[in-house]
Amino acid sequence: MATERTLSIIKPDATRRNITGKIIDKLESAGLRVIAQKRQHWSRDQAEAFYAVHKERPFYNDLVAFMTSGPVVVQVLEGDGAVAKNREVMGATNPADADAGTIRAEFAENIEANSVHGSDSAENAAIEIGMCFSENEIVG
Ligand code: CMP
């Protein structure tokens, strides 16, 4: 399978509970490499821009409020089939539907405070990585 890059975000519910290391361990144990990482506190503008694709969804305003409620850790992950692999390790969006052993099954609080975000396609990964990192911050 081809080497890919994907964007990962460890969300405010996870930074609040000080479990970023446990989440990174799951990612690395699945064979993903963290090739860029920074901790940020997003402004409303940043969160709105990142989730603009969900603008018309009923959960959009609450999602923006949640994503600005505390620090996030944004990451670029690299590995064979990284987009799909990361989504497998994260588990379903709703932790109630997530397979045992996945990040969301183990750590997510609910469908909104679901601990992690991962790009849903290679195309969106490139867009999302470009929104969060400059080239010189990514060290493969
Ligand atoms: P994420 O993978 O970051 O993509 C959109 C986010 O919106 C999702 O994870 C959740 O944090 C949040 N969200 C809240 N409610 C819903 C919902 N009903 N369906 C999908 N995503 C939701």
Backbone and ligand atoms as CSV (ligand in chain L), in Angstrom:
chain,resi,resn,atom,element,x,y,z
A,1,MET,N,N,0.847,-1.209,0.000
A,1,MET,CA,C,0.000,0.000,0.000
A,1,MET,C,C,0.883,1.260,0.000
A,2,ALA,N,N,0.404,2.320,-0.582
A,2,ALA,CA,C,1.222,3.537,-0.713
A,2,ALA,C,C,1.369,4.273,0.622
A,3,THR,N,N,2.522,4.902,0.803
A,3,THR,CA,C,2.718,5.756,1.974
A,3,THR,C,C,1.849,6.999,1.807
A,4,GLU,N,N,1.078,7.308,2.841
A,4,GLU,CA,C,0.178,8.473,2.818
A,4,GLU,C,C,0.401,9.318,4.064
A,5,ARG,N,N,-0.152,10.525,3.989
A,5,ARG,CA,C,-0.203,11.406,5.157
A,5,ARG,C,C,-1.661,11.744,5.459
A,6,THR,N,N,-1.962,11.913,6.735
A,6,THR,CA,C,-3.317,12.298,7.122
A,6,THR,C,C,-3.256,13.278,8.287
A,7,LEU,N,N,-4.300,14.104,8.417
A,7,LEU,CA,C,-4.337,15.031,9.550
A,7,LEU,C,C,-5.099,14.405,10.710
A,8,SER,N,N,-4.537,14.537,11.896
A,8,SER,CA,C,-5.163,14.051,13.118
A,8,SER,C,C,-5.286,15.220,14.095
A,9,ILE,N,N,-6.385,15.260,14.818
A,9,ILE,CA,C,-6.532,16.253,15.896
A,9,ILE,C,C,-6.928,15.511,17.166
A,10,ILE,N,N,-6.172,15.756,18.231
A,10,ILE,CA,C,-6.583,15.287,19.556
A,10,ILE,C,C,-7.387,16.442,20.166
A,11,LYS,N,N,-8.637,16.161,20.498
A,11,LYS,CA,C,-9.624,17.214,20.788
A,11,LYS,C,C,-9.595,17.655,22.264
A,12,PRO,N,N,-10.314,18.769,22.551
A,12,PRO,CA,C,-10.265,19.339,23.918
A,12,PRO,C,C,-10.703,18.387,25.035
A,13,ASP,N,N,-11.607,17.436,24.748
A,13,ASP,CA,C,-12.000,16.514,25.830
A,13,ASP,C,C,-10.821,15.657,26.267
A,14,ALA,N,N,-9.903,15.378,25.304
A,14,ALA,CA,C,-8.742,14.524,25.612
A,14,ALA,C,C,-7.611,15.328,26.247
A,15,THR,N,N,-7.383,16.565,25.777
A,15,THR,CA,C,-6.322,17.358,26.428
A,15,THR,C,C,-6.733,17.677,27.868
A,16,ARG,N,N,-8.047,17.920,28.067
A,16,ARG,CA,C,-8.540,18.227,29.426
A,16,ARG,C,C,-8.266,17.068,30.383
A,17,ARG,N,N,-8.413,15.836,29.883
A,17,ARG,CA,C,-8.218,14.664,30.761
A,17,ARG,C,C,-6.779,14.159,30.756
A,18,ASN,N,N,-5.871,14.906,30.048
A,18,ASN,CA,C,-4.439,14.570,30.057
A,18,ASN,C,C,-4.169,13.162,29.533
A,19,ILE,N,N,-4.848,12.821,28.409
A,19,ILE,CA,C,-4.675,11.473,27.853
A,19,ILE,C,C,-4.104,11.530,26.434
A,20,THR,N,N,-3.374,12.619,26.102
A,20,THR,CA,C,-2.813,12.699,24.741
A,20,THR,C,C,-1.801,11.574,24.513
A,21,GLY,N,N,-1.017,11.254,25.520
A,21,GLY,CA,C,-0.013,10.193,25.370
A,21,GLY,C,C,-0.648,8.841,25.104
A,22,LYS,N,N,-1.751,8.553,25.788
A,22,LYS,CA,C,-2.438,7.269,25.575
A,22,LYS,C,C,-2.949,7.178,24.140
A,23,ILE,N,N,-3.429,8.311,23.616
A,23,ILE,CA,C,-3.945,8.328,22.241
A,23,ILE,C,C,-2.799,8.178,21.254
A,24,ILE,N,N,-1.700,8.893,21.488
A,24,ILE,CA,C,-0.542,8.786,20.577
A,24,ILE,C,C,0.007,7.357,20.583
A,25,ASP,N,N,-0.009,6.712,21.737
A,25,ASP,CA,C,0.444,5.315,21.812
A,25,ASP,C,C,-0.392,4.418,20.892
A,26,LYS,N,N,-1.707,4.634,20.865
A,26,LYS,CA,C,-2.581,3.844,19.980
A,26,LYS,C,C,-2.202,4.074,18.515
A,27,LEU,N,N,-1.934,5.359,18.169
A,27,LEU,CA,C,-1.595,5.683,16.777
A,27,LEU,C,C,-0.272,5.023,16.393
A,28,GLU,N,N,0.740,5.188,17.245
A,28,GLU,CA,C,2.064,4.628,16.939
A,28,GLU,C,C,2.026,3.100,16.932
A,29,SER,N,N,1.254,2.509,17.840
A,29,SER,CA,C,1.173,1.041,17.887
A,29,SER,C,C,0.541,0.475,16.621
A,30,ALA,N,N,-0.266,1.304,15.942
A,30,ALA,CA,C,-0.900,0.874,14.681
A,30,ALA,C,C,0.029,1.087,13.489
A,31,GLY,N,N,1.233,1.603,13.739
A,31,GLY,CA,C,2.204,1.776,12.657
A,31,GLY,C,C,2.226,3.170,12.056
A,32,LEU,N,N,1.449,4.097,12.646
A,32,LEU,CA,C,1.459,5.476,12.141
A,32,LEU,C,C,2.595,6.254,12.807
A,33,ARG,N,N,3.254,7.099,12.017
A,33,ARG,CA,C,4.348,7.923,12.549
A,33,ARG,C,C,3.886,9.362,12.668
A,34,VAL,N,N,4.170,9.997,13.820
A,34,VAL,CA,C,3.836,11.416,14.006
A,34,VAL,C,C,4.972,12.230,13.398
A,35,ILE,N,N,4.720,12.852,12.235
A,35,ILE,CA,C,5.793,13.585,11.547
A,35,ILE,C,C,5.628,15.099,11.679
A,36,ALA,N,N,4.568,15.537,12.362
A,36,ALA,CA,C,4.396,16.943,12.736
A,36,ALA,C,C,3.394,16.969,13.877
A,37,GLN,N,N,3.594,17.886,14.813
A,37,GLN,CA,C,2.679,17.945,15.966
A,37,GLN,C,C,2.799,19.302,16.654
A,38,LYS,N,N,1.665,19.901,17.003
A,38,LYS,CA,C,1.703,21.111,17.839
A,38,LYS,C,C,0.412,21.241,18.642
A,39,ARG,N,N,0.569,21.862,19.809
A,39,ARG,CA,C,-0.575,22.085,20.685
A,39,ARG,C,C,-1.018,23.532,20.492
A,40,GLN,N,N,-2.337,23.727,20.293
A,40,GLN,CA,C,-2.859,25.065,20.010
A,40,GLN,C,C,-4.168,25.259,20.761
A,41,HIS,N,N,-4.534,26.525,20.967
A,41,HIS,CA,C,-5.897,26.808,21.419
A,41,HIS,C,C,-6.570,27.555,20.276
A,42,TRP,N,N,-7.506,26.888,19.591
A,42,TRP,CA,C,-8.099,27.459,18.383
A,42,TRP,C,C,-9.011,28.639,18.703
A,43,SER,N,N,-8.937,29.625,17.821
A,43,SER,CA,C,-9.894,30.735,17.857
A,43,SER,C,C,-11.190,30.260,17.193
A,44,ARG,N,N,-12.234,31.040,17.377
A,44,ARG,CA,C,-13.505,30.735,16.715
A,44,ARG,C,C,-13.317,30.695,15.195
A,45,ASP,N,N,-12.550,31.656,14.659
A,45,ASP,CA,C,-12.314,31.706,13.206
A,45,ASP,C,C,-11.633,30.432,12.707
A,46,GLN,N,N,-10.628,29.963,13.459
A,46,GLN,CA,C,-9.913,28.734,13.052
A,46,GLN,C,C,-10.858,27.526,13.027
A,47,ALA,N,N,-11.658,27.384,14.090
A,47,ALA,CA,C,-12.570,26.231,14.176
A,47,ALA,C,C,-13.642,26.317,13.089
A,48,GLU,N,N,-14.165,27.516,12.852
A,48,GLU,CA,C,-15.191,27.674,11.809
A,48,GLU,C,C,-14.620,27.337,10.438
A,49,ALA,N,N,-13.386,27.783,10.185
A,49,ALA,CA,C,-12.763,27.522,8.880
A,49,ALA,C,C,-12.494,26.026,8.723
A,50,PHE,N,N,-11.976,25.392,9.779
A,50,PHE,CA,C,-11.634,23.972,9.669
A,50,PHE,C,C,-12.875,23.127,9.393
A,51,TYR,N,N,-13.986,23.452,10.069
A,51,TYR,CA,C,-15.197,22.636,9.938
A,51,TYR,C,C,-16.229,23.272,9.008
A,52,ALA,N,N,-15.773,24.149,8.088
A,52,ALA,CA,C,-16.696,24.845,7.168
A,52,ALA,C,C,-17.571,23.856,6.375
A,53,VAL,N,N,-17.035,22.643,6.100
A,53,VAL,CA,C,-17.833,21.660,5.351
A,53,VAL,C,C,-19.096,21.250,6.107
A,54,HIS,N,N,-19.110,21.456,7.425
A,54,HIS,CA,C,-20.268,21.073,8.241
A,54,HIS,C,C,-21.171,22.259,8.582
A,55,LYS,N,N,-20.945,23.388,7.912
A,55,LYS,CA,C,-21.615,24.643,8.265
A,55,LYS,C,C,-23.142,24.521,8.359
A,56,GLU,N,N,-23.730,23.710,7.474
A,56,GLU,CA,C,-25.199,23.597,7.451
A,56,GLU,C,C,-25.721,22.521,8.408
A,57,ARG,N,N,-24.822,21.800,9.071
A,57,ARG,CA,C,-25.268,20.701,9.940
A,57,ARG,C,C,-25.752,21.268,11.276
A,58,PRO,N,N,-26.764,20.610,11.868
A,58,PRO,CA,C,-27.337,21.134,13.130
A,58,PRO,C,C,-26.330,21.200,14.275
A,59,PHE,N,N,-25.260,20.377,14.212
A,59,PHE,CA,C,-24.303,20.340,15.321
A,59,PHE,C,C,-23.152,21.335,15.154
A,60,TYR,N,N,-23.165,22.126,14.064
A,60,TYR,CA,C,-22.014,22.981,13.735
A,60,TYR,C,C,-21.650,23.972,14.855
A,61,ASN,N,N,-22.631,24.722,15.342
A,61,ASN,CA,C,-22.317,25.746,16.361
A,61,ASN,C,C,-21.773,25.118,17.644
A,62,ASP,N,N,-22.395,24.026,18.055
A,62,ASP,CA,C,-21.909,23.337,19.259
A,62,ASP,C,C,-20.504,22.786,19.035
A,63,LEU,N,N,-20.247,22.289,17.817
A,63,LEU,CA,C,-18.930,21.730,17.494
A,63,LEU,C,C,-17.855,22.819,17.569
A,64,VAL,N,N,-18.157,23.981,17.011
A,64,VAL,CA,C,-17.189,25.093,17.060
A,64,VAL,C,C,-16.949,25.501,18.521
A,65,ALA,N,N,-18.008,25.571,19.314
A,65,ALA,CA,C,-17.850,25.930,20.736
A,65,ALA,C,C,-16.978,24.889,21.450
A,66,PHE,N,N,-17.229,23.609,21.159
A,66,PHE,CA,C,-16.435,22.544,21.791
A,66,PHE,C,C,-14.971,22.619,21.374
A,67,MET,N,N,-14.712,22.809,20.088
A,67,MET,CA,C,-13.328,22.787,19.590
A,67,MET,C,C,-12.517,24.002,20.044
A,68,THR,N,N,-13.205,25.028,20.551
A,68,THR,CA,C,-12.502,26.203,21.077
A,68,THR,C,C,-12.522,26.222,22.610
A,69,SER,N,N,-13.029,25.144,23.226
A,69,SER,CA,C,-13.206,25.134,24.682
A,69,SER,C,C,-11.919,24.814,25.446
A,70,GLY,N,N,-10.878,24.392,24.724
A,70,GLY,CA,C,-9.612,24.043,25.371
A,70,GLY,C,C,-8.592,23.715,24.303
A,71,PRO,N,N,-7.377,23.362,24.707
A,71,PRO,CA,C,-6.332,23.069,23.729
A,71,PRO,C,C,-6.644,21.845,22.861
A,72,VAL,N,N,-6.101,21.881,21.648
A,72,VAL,CA,C,-6.105,20.707,20.772
A,72,VAL,C,C,-4.641,20.390,20.453
A,73,VAL,N,N,-4.377,19.151,20.028
A,73,VAL,CA,C,-3.061,18.783,19.507
A,73,VAL,C,C,-3.274,18.359,18.054
A,74,VAL,N,N,-2.717,19.152,17.121
A,74,VAL,CA,C,-2.857,18.810,15.699
A,74,VAL,C,C,-1.598,18.070,15.268
A,75,GLN,N,N,-1.806,17.074,14.409
A,75,GLN,CA,C,-0.701,16.190,14.016
A,75,GLN,C,C,-0.800,15.829,12.537
A,76,VAL,N,N,0.350,15.597,11.914
A,76,VAL,CA,C,0.376,14.908,10.624
A,76,VAL,C,C,0.890,13.502,10.903
A,77,LEU,N,N,0.124,12.516,10.460
A,77,LEU,CA,C,0.509,11.110,10.606
A,77,LEU,C,C,0.902,10.562,9.247
A,78,GLU,N,N,1.931,9.730,9.231
A,78,GLU,CA,C,2.391,9.131,7.977
A,78,GLU,C,C,2.470,7.619,8.132
A,79,GLY,N,N,2.142,6.914,7.066
A,79,GLY,CA,C,2.257,5.453,7.083
A,79,GLY,C,C,1.585,4.848,5.871
A,80,ASP,N,N,1.700,3.529,5.747
A,80,ASP,CA,C,1.018,2.819,4.655
A,80,ASP,C,C,-0.485,2.991,4.819
A,81,GLY,N,N,-1.150,3.523,3.818
A,81,GLY,CA,C,-2.608,3.687,3.877
A,81,GLY,C,C,-3.032,4.468,5.105
A,82,ALA,N,N,-2.313,5.545,5.407
A,82,ALA,CA,C,-2.506,6.258,6.691
A,82,ALA,C,C,-3.934,6.775,6.902
A,83,VAL,N,N,-4.595,7.197,5.830
A,83,VAL,CA,C,-5.945,7.754,6.002
A,83,VAL,C,C,-6.879,6.683,6.561
A,84,ALA,N,N,-6.912,5.538,5.891
A,84,ALA,CA,C,-7.808,4.455,6.321
A,84,ALA,C,C,-7.357,3.855,7.654
A,85,LYS,N,N,-6.028,3.725,7.830
A,85,LYS,CA,C,-5.520,3.135,9.072
A,85,LYS,C,C,-5.898,3.996,10.275
A,86,ASN,N,N,-5.755,5.319,10.111
A,86,ASN,CA,C,-6.101,6.204,11.224
A,86,ASN,C,C,-7.587,6.111,11.546
A,87,ARG,N,N,-8.420,6.030,10.513
A,87,ARG,CA,C,-9.866,5.939,10.747
A,87,ARG,C,C,-10.218,4.620,11.442
A,88,GLU,N,N,-9.455,3.570,11.104
A,88,GLU,CA,C,-9.673,2.269,11.761
A,88,GLU,C,C,-9.305,2.363,13.248
A,89,VAL,N,N,-8.179,3.005,13.533
A,89,VAL,CA,C,-7.726,3.111,14.932
A,89,VAL,C,C,-8.640,4.031,15.743
A,90,MET,N,N,-9.188,5.081,15.071
A,90,MET,CA,C,-10.090,6.012,15.787
A,90,MET,C,C,-11.397,5.332,16.165
A,91,GLY,N,N,-11.966,4.508,15.228
A,91,GLY,CA,C,-13.290,3.932,15.449
A,91,GLY,C,C,-14.377,4.884,14.988
A,92,ALA,N,N,-15.622,4.428,15.071
A,92,ALA,CA,C,-16.763,5.193,14.554
A,92,ALA,C,C,-16.913,6.542,15.279
A,93,THR,N,N,-17.484,7.522,14.553
A,93,THR,CA,C,-17.686,8.877,15.095
A,93,THR,C,C,-18.395,8.838,16.443
A,94,ASN,N,N,-19.463,8.020,16.511
A,94,ASN,CA,C,-20.202,7.877,17.767
A,94,ASN,C,C,-19.557,6.748,18.580
A,95,PRO,N,N,-19.013,7.054,19.751
A,95,PRO,CA,C,-18.324,6.001,20.527
A,95,PRO,C,C,-19.210,4.803,20.825
A,96,ALA,N,N,-20.523,5.013,20.837
A,96,ALA,CA,C,-21.445,3.892,21.093
A,96,ALA,C,C,-21.370,2.858,19.971
A,97,ASP,N,N,-20.926,3.305,18.776
A,97,ASP,CA,C,-20.825,2.404,17.617
A,97,ASP,C,C,-19.388,1.952,17.352
A,98,ALA,N,N,-18.436,2.442,18.139
A,98,ALA,CA,C,-17.017,2.180,17.848
A,98,ALA,C,C,-16.612,0.775,18.317
A,99,ASP,N,N,-15.787,0.113,17.490
A,99,ASP,CA,C,-15.313,-1.232,17.837
A,99,ASP,C,C,-14.430,-1.194,19.087
A,100,ALA,N,N,-14.462,-2.278,19.848
A,100,ALA,CA,C,-13.625,-2.401,21.055
A,100,ALA,C,C,-12.154,-2.205,20.684
A,101,GLY,N,N,-11.430,-1.512,21.533
A,101,GLY,CA,C,-9.998,-1.312,21.317
A,101,GLY,C,C,-9.677,-0.052,20.536
A,102,THR,N,N,-10.680,0.563,19.900
A,102,THR,CA,C,-10.424,1.808,19.165
A,102,THR,C,C,-10.330,2.979,20.145
A,103,ILE,N,N,-9.736,4.076,19.648
A,103,ILE,CA,C,-9.559,5.262,20.498
A,103,ILE,C,C,-10.909,5.763,21.004
A,104,ARG,N,N,-11.871,5.860,20.103
A,104,ARG,CA,C,-13.170,6.407,20.540
A,104,ARG,C,C,-13.911,5.465,21.483
A,105,ALA,N,N,-13.792,4.147,21.267
A,105,ALA,CA,C,-14.433,3.207,22.190
A,105,ALA,C,C,-13.830,3.346,23.584
A,106,GLU,N,N,-12.516,3.538,23.643
A,106,GLU,CA,C,-11.856,3.582,24.961
A,106,GLU,C,C,-11.932,4.940,25.639
A,107,PHE,N,N,-11.874,6.024,24.824
A,107,PHE,CA,C,-11.679,7.335,25.438
A,107,PHE,C,C,-12.778,8.364,25.197
A,108,ALA,N,N,-13.558,8.252,24.101
A,108,ALA,CA,C,-14.504,9.323,23.771
A,108,ALA,C,C,-15.608,9.439,24.814
A,109,GLU,N,N,-16.064,10.675,25.025
A,109,GLU,CA,C,-17.131,10.915,25.998
A,109,GLU,C,C,-18.512,10.783,25.365
A,110,ASN,N,N,-18.648,11.288,24.110
A,110,ASN,CA,C,-19.926,11.227,23.382
A,110,ASN,C,C,-19.653,11.560,21.918
A,111,ILE,N,N,-20.703,11.655,21.100
A,111,ILE,CA,C,-20.517,11.835,19.650
A,111,ILE,C,C,-19.810,13.154,19.320
A,112,GLU,N,N,-19.958,14.161,20.156
A,112,GLU,CA,C,-19.267,15.436,19.911
A,112,GLU,C,C,-17.865,15.412,20.530
A,113,ALA,N,N,-17.789,15.136,21.794
A,113,ALA,CA,C,-16.500,15.085,22.493
A,113,ALA,C,C,-15.909,13.695,22.269
A,114,ASN,N,N,-15.506,13.449,21.008
A,114,ASN,CA,C,-15.101,12.091,20.619
A,114,ASN,C,C,-13.576,11.950,20.471
A,115,SER,N,N,-12.853,12.805,21.187
A,115,SER,CA,C,-11.397,12.660,21.436
A,115,SER,C,C,-10.465,12.898,20.265
A,116,VAL,N,N,-10.872,12.506,19.050
A,116,VAL,CA,C,-9.976,12.648,17.893
A,116,VAL,C,C,-10.749,12.983,16.624
A,117,HIS,N,N,-10.032,13.633,15.716
A,117,HIS,CA,C,-10.512,13.827,14.343
A,117,HIS,C,C,-9.478,13.209,13.419
A,118,GLY,N,N,-9.924,12.648,12.293
A,118,GLY,CA,C,-9.004,12.175,11.263
A,118,GLY,C,C,-9.578,12.467,9.895
A,119,SER,N,N,-8.729,12.854,8.964
A,119,SER,CA,C,-9.187,13.154,7.605
A,119,SER,C,C,-9.928,11.944,7.029
A,120,ASP,N,N,-10.944,12.217,6.185
A,120,ASP,CA,C,-11.751,11.114,5.655
A,120,ASP,C,C,-11.344,10.667,4.252
A,121,SER,N,N,-10.373,11.346,3.641
A,121,SER,CA,C,-9.889,10.930,2.312
A,121,SER,C,C,-8.504,11.540,2.120
A,122,ALA,N,N,-7.758,10.993,1.162
A,122,ALA,CA,C,-6.426,11.540,0.883
A,122,ALA,C,C,-6.540,12.980,0.391
A,123,GLU,N,N,-7.588,13.244,-0.374
A,123,GLU,CA,C,-7.805,14.601,-0.898
A,123,GLU,C,C,-8.052,15.594,0.246
A,124,ASN,N,N,-8.939,15.223,1.169
A,124,ASN,CA,C,-9.200,16.118,2.308
A,124,ASN,C,C,-8.000,16.193,3.247
A,125,ALA,N,N,-7.232,15.113,3.336
A,125,ALA,CA,C,-6.028,15.143,4.172
A,125,ALA,C,C,-5.079,16.235,3.689
A,126,ALA,N,N,-4.878,16.314,2.388
A,126,ALA,CA,C,-3.971,17.332,1.848
A,126,ALA,C,C,-4.492,18.736,2.171
A,127,ILE,N,N,-5.808,18.922,2.052
A,127,ILE,CA,C,-6.405,20.232,2.349
A,127,ILE,C,C,-6.242,20.560,3.841
A,128,GLU,N,N,-6.569,19.585,4.698
A,128,GLU,CA,C,-6.536,19.824,6.148
A,128,GLU,C,C,-5.095,20.019,6.652
A,129,ILE,N,N,-4.156,19.253,6.089
A,129,ILE,CA,C,-2.750,19.440,6.484
A,129,ILE,C,C,-2.306,20.851,6.102
A,130,GLY,N,N,-2.698,21.289,4.919
A,130,GLY,CA,C,-2.343,22.632,4.459
A,130,GLY,C,C,-2.948,23.729,5.325
A,131,MET,N,N,-4.115,23.444,5.937
A,131,MET,CA,C,-4.751,24.437,6.815
A,131,MET,C,C,-4.022,24.563,8.153
A,132,CYS,N,N,-3.361,23.505,8.579
A,132,CYS,CA,C,-2.798,23.458,9.945
A,132,CYS,C,C,-1.276,23.553,10.011
A,133,PHE,N,N,-0.578,23.207,8.927
A,133,PHE,CA,C,0.895,23.164,8.987
A,133,PHE,C,C,1.510,23.798,7.756
A,134,SER,N,N,2.680,24.407,7.940
A,134,SER,CA,C,3.492,24.805,6.797
A,134,SER,C,C,4.465,23.655,6.509
A,135,GLU,N,N,4.994,23.621,5.300
A,135,GLU,CA,C,5.859,22.513,4.871
A,135,GLU,C,C,7.038,22.293,5.824
A,136,ASN,N,N,7.632,23.409,6.323
A,136,ASN,CA,C,8.840,23.253,7.144
A,136,ASN,C,C,8.531,22.755,8.562
A,137,GLU,N,N,7.256,22.606,8.910
A,137,GLU,CA,C,6.893,22.027,10.218
A,137,GLU,C,C,6.719,20.508,10.124
A,138,ILE,N,N,6.735,19.989,8.908
A,138,ILE,CA,C,6.512,18.544,8.700
A,138,ILE,C,C,7.861,17.879,8.426
A,139,VAL,N,N,8.222,16.946,9.328
A,139,VAL,CA,C,9.548,16.329,9.238
A,139,VAL,C,C,9.359,14.815,9.122
A,140,GLY,N,N,9.378,14.330,7.885
A,140,GLY,CA,C,9.101,12.909,7.650
A,140,GLY,C,C,10.343,12.043,7.813
L,1,CMP,P1,P,-15.093,14.766,13.425
L,1,CMP,O1,O,-14.575,13.496,12.872
L,1,CMP,O2,O,-14.126,15.776,13.899
L,1,CMP,O3,O,-16.052,15.455,12.314
L,1,CMP,C1,C,-17.106,16.326,12.657
L,1,CMP,C2,C,-17.356,16.369,14.146
L,1,CMP,O4,O,-18.624,16.879,14.522
L,1,CMP,C3,C,-17.356,14.963,14.692
L,1,CMP,O5,O,-16.054,14.420,14.645
L,1,CMP,C4,C,-17.934,15.213,16.085
L,1,CMP,O6,O,-16.970,15.752,16.981
L,1,CMP,C5,C,-18.950,16.324,15.809
L,1,CMP,N1,N,-20.344,15.881,15.812
L,1,CMP,C6,C,-21.261,16.263,16.717
L,1,CMP,N2,N,-22.458,15.714,16.447
L,1,CMP,C7,C,-22.295,14.958,15.328
L,1,CMP,C8,C,-23.187,14.145,14.557
L,1,CMP,N3,N,-24.470,13.998,14.877
L,1,CMP,N4,N,-22.680,13.512,13.478
L,1,CMP,C9,C,-21.366,13.664,13.124
L,1,CMP,N5,N,-20.481,14.432,13.829
L,1,CMP,C10,C,-20.940,15.075,14.931
